[in-house]
Amino acid sequence: MSTGPMNYAKGQRLRMIDFLLAQYGTINRGALMDFFGISTPQASKDFSDYMQLAPRNMAYDQTLKTYVRGTRFARVWA
């Protein structure tokens, strides 16, 4: 998995997604929006970008309305 070039702010948001999935097994848009002060569309884009980076790391649970850690999760940033 290559993280490629990205700006610092985006990198921090993607690292947070990776960390929270690893530690707690779930994350939602609200967590990113509250912590980073970003909009709903930006949070959605960050999740989309993370899914492109690590497609097996998370899946959206429609019942819980949150992203959950995938069964084949592997940290992108250790």
Secondary structure as a PSIPRED ss2 file (coil, helix, strand):
# PSIPRED VFORMAT (PSIPRED V4.0)

   1 M C   1.000  0.000  0.000
   2 S C   1.000  0.000  0.000
   3 T C   1.000  0.000  0.000
   4 G C   1.000  0.000  0.000
   5 P C   1.000  0.000  0.000
   6 M C   1.000  0.000  0.000
   7 N C   1.000  0.000  0.000
   8 Y H   0.000  1.000  0.000
   9 A H   0.000  1.000  0.000
  10 K H   0.000  1.000  0.000
  11 G H   0.000  1.000  0.000
  12 Q H   0.000  1.000  0.000
  13 R H   0.000  1.000  0.000
  14 L H   0.000  1.000  0.000
  15 R H   0.000  1.000  0.000
  16 M H   0.000  1.000  0.000
  17 I H   0.000  1.000  0.000
  18 D H   0.000  1.000  0.000
  19 F H   0.000  1.000  0.000
  20 L H   0.000  1.000  0.000
  21 L H   0.000  1.000  0.000
  22 A H   0.000  1.000  0.000
  23 Q H   0.000  1.000  0.000
  24 Y H   0.000  1.000  0.000
  25 G C   1.000  0.000  0.000
  26 T E   0.000  0.000  1.000
  27 I E   0.000  0.000  1.000
  28 N C   1.000  0.000  0.000
  29 R H   0.000  1.000  0.000
  30 G H   0.000  1.000  0.000
  31 A H   0.000  1.000  0.000
  32 L H   0.000  1.000  0.000
  33 M H   0.000  1.000  0.000
  34 D H   0.000  1.000  0.000
  35 F H   0.000  1.000  0.000
  36 F H   0.000  1.000  0.000
  37 G C   1.000  0.000  0.000
  38 I C   1.000  0.000  0.000
  39 S C   1.000  0.000  0.000
  40 T H   0.000  1.000  0.000
  41 P H   0.000  1.000  0.000
  42 Q H   0.000  1.000  0.000
  43 A H   0.000  1.000  0.000
  44 S H   0.000  1.000  0.000
  45 K H   0.000  1.000  0.000
  46 D H   0.000  1.000  0.000
  47 F H   0.000  1.000  0.000
  48 S H   0.000  1.000  0.000
  49 D H   0.000  1.000  0.000
  50 Y H   0.000  1.000  0.000
  51 M H   0.000  1.000  0.000
  52 Q H   0.000  1.000  0.000
  53 L H   0.000  1.000  0.000
  54 A C   1.000  0.000  0.000
  55 P C   1.000  0.000  0.000
  56 R C   1.000  0.000  0.000
  57 N C   1.000  0.000  0.000
  58 M E   0.000  0.000  1.000
  59 A E   0.000  0.000  1.000
  60 Y E   0.000  0.000  1.000
  61 D E   0.000  0.000  1.000
  62 Q C   1.000  0.000  0.000
  63 T C   1.000  0.000  0.000
  64 L C   1.000  0.000  0.000
  65 K C   1.000  0.000  0.000
  66 T E   0.000  0.000  1.000
  67 Y E   0.000  0.000  1.000
  68 V E   0.000  0.000  1.000
  69 R E   0.000  0.000  1.000
  70 G C   1.000  0.000  0.000
  71 T C   1.000  0.000  0.000
  72 R C   1.000  0.000  0.000
  73 F C   1.000  0.000  0.000
  74 A C   1.000  0.000  0.000
  75 R C   1.000  0.000  0.000
  76 V C   1.000  0.000  0.000
  77 W C   1.000  0.000  0.000
  78 A C   1.000  0.000  0.000
